[in-house]
């Protein structure tokens, strides 16, 4: 788990790619997302949407990374194979679109 590297977008400058390659450990935000997914799994057997992860993150840790930052860190965990799409969706009240649900890879609740 700690040997995986971060990723940079294709459009990012070369220095971003070099920095991403040098990262071998999870960032604090990535780690905290993993903690949330692990701790909340019994309460969210179908996984958690990005919106649910964000709400739990803010409630538990009182930190304020942007919604986009949290989604990006979750996506990095997906690329590392540590978080997976469960195959289920969640539709927040008042929204037209559905959100994917995510869980830690290898969890018994994973679809």
C-alpha positions in Angstrom: 0.0 0.0 0.0 2.7 2.5 0.9 4.7 1.6 -2.2 2.2 3.0 -4.6 2.8 6.3 -6.3 0.6 9.3 -6.9 -0.5 10.3 -10.4 -0.4 13.5 -12.3 -2.8 14.5 -15.2 -1.5 14.3 -18.7 -1.9 18.1 -19.0 0.1 18.8 -15.8 3.7 20.2 -16.2 6.6 17.7 -16.1 7.5 18.8 -12.6 4.1 17.5 -11.4 4.8 14.2 -13.0 8.2 14.1 -11.3 6.6 15.0 -8.0 4.0 12.3 -8.4 6.6 9.7 -9.1 8.5 10.6 -6.0 5.5 10.1 -3.7 5.5 6.6 -2.1 3.1 7.0 0.9 -0.5 8.0 1.1 -1.2 11.7 1.7 -3.0 12.7 4.8 -6.2 13.3 2.9 -6.0 9.9 1.2 -5.4 8.2 4.5 -8.4 9.9 6.1 -10.6 9.0 3.2 -9.5 5.4 3.8 -10.3 5.7 7.5 -13.8 7.0 6.7 -14.5 4.2 4.2 -13.3 1.6 6.7 -15.1 3.0 9.7 -18.4 3.8 7.9 -18.6 0.4 6.0 -21.0 -1.1 8.5 -23.3 1.9 8.1 -23.0 2.0 4.3 -23.0 -1.6 3.1 -23.3 -0.5 -0.5 -20.4 2.0 -0.3 -20.3 5.7 0.0 -20.7 8.4 -2.6 -18.2 11.3 -2.9 -20.8 13.5 -1.3 -21.2 11.1 1.7 -17.4 10.9 2.0 -17.1 14.6 2.0 -19.8 15.1 4.7 -18.2 12.4 6.9 -14.8 13.9 6.4 -15.9 17.4 7.4 -17.9 16.1 10.4 -15.2 13.9 11.7 -12.0 15.9 11.0 -13.3 19.4 10.8 -11.0 20.0 7.9 -12.0 21.9 4.8 -10.3 20.6 1.6 -12.5 21.4 -1.4 -15.0 18.9 -2.8 -12.8 18.6 -5.9 -9.7 17.9 -3.8 -11.5 15.1 -2.0 -12.8 13.6 -5.3 -9.3 13.8 -6.7 -7.7 12.1 -3.7 -10.4 9.4 -3.8 -9.7 8.9 -7.6 -6.0 8.5 -6.8 -6.9 5.7 -4.3 -8.9 4.1 -7.1 -5.9 4.2 -9.4 -3.8 2.6 -6.7 -6.3 -0.2 -6.4 -7.2 0.7 -2.8 -10.7 1.9 -3.4 -13.2 0.4 -5.9 -16.6 1.3 -7.4 -19.1 -1.0 -5.7 -21.5 -1.2 -8.7 -24.1 0.8 -6.8 -25.2 4.4 -7.1 -26.7 7.0 -4.7 -29.1 9.8 -5.8 -29.0 12.7 -3.5 -32.4 14.3 -2.9 -32.9 17.3 -5.2 -30.3 16.2 -7.8 -31.0 14.7 -11.2 -27.8 12.7 -11.4 -26.6 9.7 -9.5 -23.3 9.3 -7.7 -21.2 6.2 -7.7 -20.6 4.5 -4.4 -17.1 3.6 -3.3 -15.6 1.1 -0.8 -12.2 -0.1 0.2 -10.9 -2.8 -2.1 -11.2 -6.3 -0.7 -13.9 -5.3 1.8 -16.5 -8.0 2.2 -19.2 -5.4 1.2 -17.6 -4.8 -2.1 -19.8 -5.8 -5.0 
